[in-house]
């Protein structure tokens, strides 16, 4: 087991962040980065308790684990009821699913899963979180470049859910500006996580993707987490309503 991370920077000391889907991949990297900057982490997970506990062990004491199926509004409401009357400085809407839904063979269950998890859940989580957020709070939605460009391979519904999340970002930024709550999105391109491991197991597929990245590599989760940390920092105090591509120049 790796040692607990060093929180020496402490630029977010005294703050609390809720990260949905925080047990692995991009979510884990966000939890580790915000904790390194001094934030107390509330780590949400759905099924993988072992991965959530592993992430918590890396961070060290003080992490709070919360479980919920975010496709269920009832479970989201139960999650916030269990949190109690806390102060929530940062909400990172990271949880999502990435799957193919080819036209002509998409099932109702697959359509509902994508819409409920990628579109409905961030809305409901945010609505439940707002009463806990102080003036100056930050909401960061993890979107995708698939919401801006066409993506082959039956990703139309996935892309549509991420485009909707970008629309939420712009509209929430305007609606919440009166409370001085900043709302932004981070839109990664391909990121090396276990979610896409099978996709990149084909060397030809990997080579084709790399050719579309001027910087010559596919993002690591930490490269996404660094941008999230910036949006949570004082340096981003005049940034709202934006969706920032983190795609290695693949979308310009």
Rosetta blueprint (number, residue, H / E / L):
1 X L
2 X L
3 X L
4 X L
5 X L
6 X L
7 X L
8 X L
9 X L
10 X L
11 X L
12 X L
13 X L
14 X L
15 X L
16 X E
17 X E
18 X E
19 X E
20 X L
21 X L
22 X L
23 X L
24 X L
25 X H
26 X H
27 X H
28 X H
29 X H
30 X H
31 X H
32 X H
33 X H
34 X H
35 X H
36 X H
37 X L
38 X L
39 X L
40 X E
41 X E
42 X E
43 X E
44 X E
45 X E
46 X L
47 X L
48 X L
49 X H
50 X H
51 X H
52 X H
53 X H
54 X H
55 X H
56 X H
57 X H
58 X H
59 X H
60 X L
61 X L
62 X L
63 X L
64 X E
65 X E
66 X E
67 X E
68 X L
69 X L
70 X L
71 X L
72 X L
73 X H
74 X H
75 X H
76 X H
77 X H
78 X H
79 X H
80 X H
81 X H
82 X H
83 X H
84 X L
85 X L
86 X L
87 X L
88 X L
89 X L
90 X E
91 X E
92 X E
93 X E
94 X L
95 X L
96 X L
97 X L
98 X L
99 X L
100 X L
101 X L
102 X L
103 X L
104 X L
105 X L
106 X L
107 X L
108 X H
109 X H
110 X H
111 X H
112 X H
113 X H
114 X H
115 X H
116 X H
117 X H
118 X H
119 X H
120 X H
121 X H
122 X H
123 X H
124 X H
125 X H
126 X H
127 X H
128 X H
129 X H
130 X H
131 X L
132 X L
133 X L
134 X L
135 X L
136 X L
137 X L
138 X E
139 X E
140 X E
141 X E
142 X E
143 X L
144 X L
145 X H
146 X H
147 X H
148 X L
149 X L
150 X L
151 X L
152 X L
153 X L
154 X L
155 X L
156 X H
157 X H
158 X H
159 X H
160 X H
161 X H
162 X H
163 X H
164 X H
165 X H
166 X H
167 X H
168 X H
169 X H
170 X H
171 X H
172 X H
173 X H
174 X H
175 X H
176 X H
177 X H
178 X H
179 X H
180 X L
181 X L
182 X E
183 X E
184 X E
185 X E
186 X E
187 X E
188 X E
189 X L
190 X L
191 X E
192 X L
193 X L
194 X H
195 X H
196 X H
197 X L
198 X L
199 X H
200 X H
201 X H
202 X L
203 X H
204 X H
205 X H
206 X H
207 X H
208 X H
209 X H
210 X H
211 X H
212 X L
213 X L
214 X L
215 X L
216 X L
217 X L
218 X L
219 X E
220 X L
221 X H
222 X H
223 X H
224 X H
225 X H
226 X H
227 X H
228 X H
229 X H
230 X H
231 X H
232 X H
233 X L
234 X H
235 X H
236 X H
237 X L
238 X L
239 X L
240 X L
241 X L
242 X L
243 X E
244 X E
245 X E
246 X E
247 X L
248 X L
249 X L
250 X L
251 X L
252 X L
